[in-house]
Amino acid sequence: MFAAYAARIDPDDPLAGLELGELPEPEARPGWSVVTVKAASLNHHDLWSLRGVGLPAERLPMILGCDAAGIDEHGNEVVIHSVIGQSGHGVGPDEPRSILTERYQGTFAQRVAVPTWNLLPKPAELSFEEAACLPTAWLTAYRMLFTNAGVTPGQTVLVQGAGGGVATALIVLGKAAGLRVWVTGRDAAKRDRALALGADAVFESGARLPERVHAVMETVGAATWSHSVKALRPGGTIVISGATSGPNPKAAELNRIFFLELKVVGSTMGTKEELADLLSLCATTGIRPVIDAVHPLTEARDAFARLAEGDVFGKLVLQP
C-alpha cells in the first residue's frame, strides 16, 4: 500500500528522511482493527519523529501520522484515539503510554491497524477531514483549557502563537466556553485571521499586554516563556503542551513564579473520554476545526515542508 514514512533519522534536516512509496499492508491481530483511512492530519509530532525524538532508528521504516478518520472492517465510520498503551486493550497493561507512531505504524497510508479500543464513532455531522483534525491538536487544546487551566467563563487566557493547529483550536474552543481570548503572533496576517476566528485581541509576540491574564496557553517554548510568565496575574497558570522553539528558555523566571505563586502545568494529549466529549461538542455546537489545506497523500512532502516552515494557519490534512 502507498504510505508516507520515516526511512531515516536526520535531526538537522528532518525532511531528508521522509519517503513516499509502497510498504506492506497492516496485519490483523487479536484485539486490533484495520481502518481504511479517509483523511489524516499532520502534527509537529511528525516532524519531531523525523528528527528521532521518540522514534529510534531501529524502529524504521515507520509510517508517520497520529491522527485519522476512516472506516473499520465492519463498515463503521470511526475516529482514531492515538494514545496507545496503559489501557490493557489490544496491548499489555504494562506497556507505557505512547503516541501511535512511536511504536506502531501510523495513519499516513491507505490503511492502519490500531487497538479496537482506540476507535470512537465519527459523528455524522463531521466530515472525515474535520474529524481527522481532532485527536491530537484539538484534543490537546481541549485538555489544556477544560482540564488543566482552571479558568471559568469571563476570564482571560493568552494563546502564544497565532497560527498552529493547537493555537487555532484554543481560540475556537476558548470563545465557545465564554473566555476572553488574547493571541500573540509574529505574522500580522495570522493575527488578523485569529481575530476573524473570534480572538478578542491580538498582539505582536512579546508585546506588553493591557493587563495580566488568568492563564497562558504555551506551545512555543523557549521563545515565549519569559513573556508567558510575565503575562500572568498572581496565582495564574501556564499550561504547557509543547516547545516548538526549544525546551530550554534562557531564563526560567523562578523568582517570579514562586513570589507570585504561579502554577506551571504540563499537559499532554488527552484521554479517550475527553476525545469523545470533544467530538460531541463539535457535533452539537457546530464548532469545526480550522483546516488550512487538504492534500493528496502523494503530495505529503509539500505539506510537511509547509509545516516545517511555519507557513500554516490551522491544520493540514492528507487524503490517501
C-alpha positions in Angstrom: 0.0 0.0 0.0 1.1 3.6 -0.6 2.4 5.4 2.5 4.5 8.4 3.7 7.1 7.1 6.2 10.3 7.9 8.0 13.1 6.0 6.3 16.0 7.7 8.0 16.5 10.0 11.1 18.1 13.4 10.5 17.9 15.8 13.4 19.1 18.8 11.3 17.2 18.1 8.1 14.1 16.1 9.0 12.5 16.1 5.6 15.6 14.3 4.2 14.3 11.2 6.0 10.8 11.3 4.6 10.0 8.8 1.8 6.8 8.1 -0.1 6.2 4.7 -1.6 4.9 1.1 -1.1 5.0 -0.6 2.3 3.3 -3.8 3.5 -0.3 -3.9 4.4 -1.1 -3.9 8.2 -1.7 -7.3 9.7 -4.8 -8.1 11.7 -4.2 -9.3 15.2 -6.4 -10.1 18.2 -7.9 -7.0 19.8 -7.0 -4.8 16.9 -8.9 -3.4 13.9 -7.7 -2.4 10.4 -9.1 1.0 9.4 -9.3 2.3 5.8 -8.0 5.8 6.1 -10.2 8.5 4.5 -8.3 11.5 6.0 -5.3 12.1 8.2 -3.8 15.3 9.6 -0.3 16.5 10.2 1.2 17.4 13.5 4.5 18.8 14.7 5.0 15.3 16.3 5.5 14.0 12.7 8.4 16.4 12.2 9.9 15.5 15.6 9.7 11.8 14.7 11.8 12.5 11.6 14.3 14.1 13.9 14.4 11.0 16.0 12.5 12.3 19.0 10.6 9.3 20.4 11.5 7.3 17.4 14.8 5.4 17.5 16.4 4.3 14.2 15.8 0.6 14.9 12.1 1.0 14.5 12.4 2.3 10.9 10.8 2.3 8.5 7.9 3.9 10.4 4.7 5.2 8.7 4.1 8.6 10.1 0.8 10.1 11.2 -1.0 10.0 14.5 -4.5 11.2 13.5 -7.1 9.7 11.2 -10.7 9.2 10.5 -11.9 6.3 8.3 -13.9 3.1 8.0 -13.3 0.0 10.0 -13.6 -3.6 8.7 -17.3 -3.6 9.7 -18.1 -0.5 7.7 -18.3 1.8 10.7 -17.1 5.4 10.3 -14.5 5.9 13.1 -12.0 8.3 14.6 -8.7 7.0 16.0 -7.6 8.0 19.5 -3.8 8.0 19.0 -2.6 7.3 22.6 -1.6 3.7 22.8 -0.8 1.7 25.9 -1.7 1.8 29.7 -5.2 0.6 28.9 -4.7 -3.2 28.6 -6.9 -3.1 25.5 -5.0 -4.5 22.5 -1.7 -4.1 24.2 -0.3 -5.3 27.5 -1.4 -3.4 30.6 2.2 -2.6 31.5 3.0 -1.1 28.1 4.0 2.6 28.6 1.9 5.3 27.1 3.0 6.4 23.7 1.7 8.2 20.6 0.8 5.9 17.8 3.9 6.3 15.6 6.4 6.0 18.4 5.9 2.2 18.5 3.3 1.3 15.8 2.8 2.2 12.1 0.8 5.3 11.6 -2.0 6.8 9.6 -0.3 8.3 6.5 -1.2 5.3 4.5 -4.2 3.7 2.8 -4.8 1.5 5.9 -3.7 1.4 9.5 -4.0 -1.1 12.4 -4.9 0.1 15.9 -6.3 -1.4 19.0 -10.1 -1.7 18.6 -10.4 0.1 22.0 -8.9 3.2 20.4 -11.7 3.6 17.9 -14.6 6.1 18.5 -17.7 6.6 16.3 -17.3 9.5 14.0 -20.3 11.9 14.3 -22.3 12.1 11.1 -22.1 15.9 11.4 -18.3 15.9 10.9 -16.6 15.2 7.6 -13.7 12.8 7.6 -11.3 15.7 7.1 -12.7 17.6 10.1 -12.7 14.5 12.3 -9.1 13.7 11.4 -8.0 17.1 12.9 -9.3 16.4 16.4 -7.4 13.6 18.1 -4.1 15.4 18.6 -4.1 19.2 18.2 -7.7 19.8 19.1 -7.7 17.2 21.9 -4.6 18.8 23.3 -6.3 22.2 23.3 -9.4 20.8 24.9 -7.5 19.2 27.8 -5.4 22.4 28.2 -8.4 24.6 28.6 -11.0 22.4 30.3 -9.0 20.1 32.4 -5.7 21.9 33.3 -6.1 25.6 33.1 -8.6 26.1 35.9 -10.3 29.0 34.1 -14.0 30.0 34.1 -16.2 31.9 31.7 -15.3 35.6 31.6 -11.7 35.1 32.5 -8.8 36.0 30.1 -6.4 33.5 28.5 -3.4 34.3 26.4 -2.6 32.0 23.5 1.0 32.2 22.4 1.4 31.8 18.7 -1.4 32.6 16.2 -1.2 30.0 13.5 -0.7 26.4 14.6 -3.3 23.7 15.0 -3.3 23.8 18.8 -3.5 27.6 18.8 -6.4 27.8 16.4 -8.2 25.2 18.4 -7.6 27.1 21.6 -9.1 30.2 20.1 -12.3 28.5 18.9 -12.8 26.4 22.0 -12.0 29.3 24.3 -14.6 31.5 22.7 -17.2 28.7 22.8 -16.5 28.4 26.5 -17.1 32.1 27.2 -13.5 33.0 27.8 -11.8 36.3 26.7 -9.1 35.1 24.3 -6.0 37.1 23.6 -3.4 35.9 21.0 0.2 36.7 20.1 1.9 36.2 16.8 4.8 37.4 14.7 2.9 37.5 11.5 0.3 40.3 11.0 -1.8 38.2 8.6 -2.1 35.4 11.1 -3.0 37.8 13.8 -5.8 39.2 11.6 -7.0 35.6 10.9 -7.0 35.0 14.7 -9.3 38.0 15.1 -11.6 36.6 12.4 -11.7 33.3 14.3 -13.0 35.1 17.4 -10.0 36.3 19.3 -10.8 39.3 21.4 -7.4 41.0 20.9 -4.1 40.2 19.2 -0.6 41.4 19.9 2.8 41.1 18.4 5.0 38.4 20.0 6.4 39.7 23.3 4.3 42.8 23.4 3.2 44.4 26.7 -0.4 43.5 27.4 -3.1 45.9 28.7 -3.4 43.7 31.8 -2.3 40.4 33.2 -4.2 37.3 32.3 -5.6 34.4 34.3 -3.9 31.7 32.2 -1.4 31.3 29.4 -1.6 28.5 26.8 2.0 27.8 25.9 3.1 25.6 23.0 6.0 27.7 21.7 8.5 27.1 24.5 11.8 29.0 24.8 11.0 31.9 22.5 7.9 32.9 24.5 8.5 31.5 28.0 9.6 34.7 29.7 6.7 36.6 28.2 4.2 33.9 29.3 5.4 34.1 32.9 5.3 37.9 33.0 1.8 38.0 31.4 0.3 36.1 34.4 -1.6 37.8 37.3 -0.7 36.5 40.8 -1.9 32.9 41.2 -2.2 32.4 37.4 -1.5 29.3 35.5 0.7 28.4 32.5 -0.4 25.3 30.7 2.4 24.0 28.5 1.9 21.2 25.9 4.8 21.8 23.6 8.0 23.6 22.9 8.3 24.1 19.2 11.0 26.7 19.6 13.0 24.6 22.0 12.7 23.3 25.6 15.3 25.5 27.3 14.5 29.1 27.8 17.3 31.5 28.7 15.6 32.5 31.9 13.3 30.2 33.9 11.8 33.2 35.8 11.8 31.2 39.0 11.7 34.2 41.3 8.5 35.5 39.6 7.0 32.0 39.7 7.4 31.5 43.4 6.8 35.1 44.6 3.5 35.4 42.6 2.6 31.8 43.4 2.2 31.0 39.7 1.3 27.5 38.6 3.1 25.6 35.8 1.0 22.7 34.5 2.2 20.2 31.9 -0.5 18.9 29.5 -0.1 16.0 27.1 -2.7 14.9 24.6 -6.0 13.8 26.3 -8.0 10.8 27.3 -10.3 8.7 25.1 -13.2 10.1 27.2 -12.1 13.7 26.5 -11.9 12.9 22.8 -15.5 11.6 22.9 -16.6 14.8 24.7 -14.8 16.9 22.1 -16.4 15.0 19.2 -19.8 15.5 20.8 -19.1 19.2 21.4 -18.3 19.8 17.7 -21.3 17.8 16.5 -23.8 19.6 18.7 -22.5 23.2 18.6 -21.3 23.5 15.0 -17.7 24.2 16.1 -15.3 22.9 13.4 -11.5 22.6 13.1 -9.7 25.2 11.1 -8.3 23.5 8.0 -5.6 25.3 6.1 -5.4 22.9 3.2 -6.2 19.3 2.1 -3.5 17.5 0.1 -3.5 14.1 -1.6 -1.1 11.7 0.2 1.1 11.8 -2.9 1.8 15.4 -2.0 2.8 14.7 1.6 6.3 16.2 1.1 4.8 19.6 0.2 2.6 19.5 3.2 5.5 18.6 5.5 7.6 21.4 4.0 4.9 23.9 4.8 4.5 22.7 8.3 8.3 22.9 8.8 8.4 26.4 7.5 5.5 27.5 9.8 3.5 28.6 6.7 0.3 27.2 8.1 -2.9 28.5 9.7 -4.9 25.7 11.2 -4.5 22.0 10.1 -3.0 20.3 7.1 -4.9 17.2 6.0 -3.8 14.3 3.8 -6.1 12.1 1.8 -4.7 8.6 0.8 
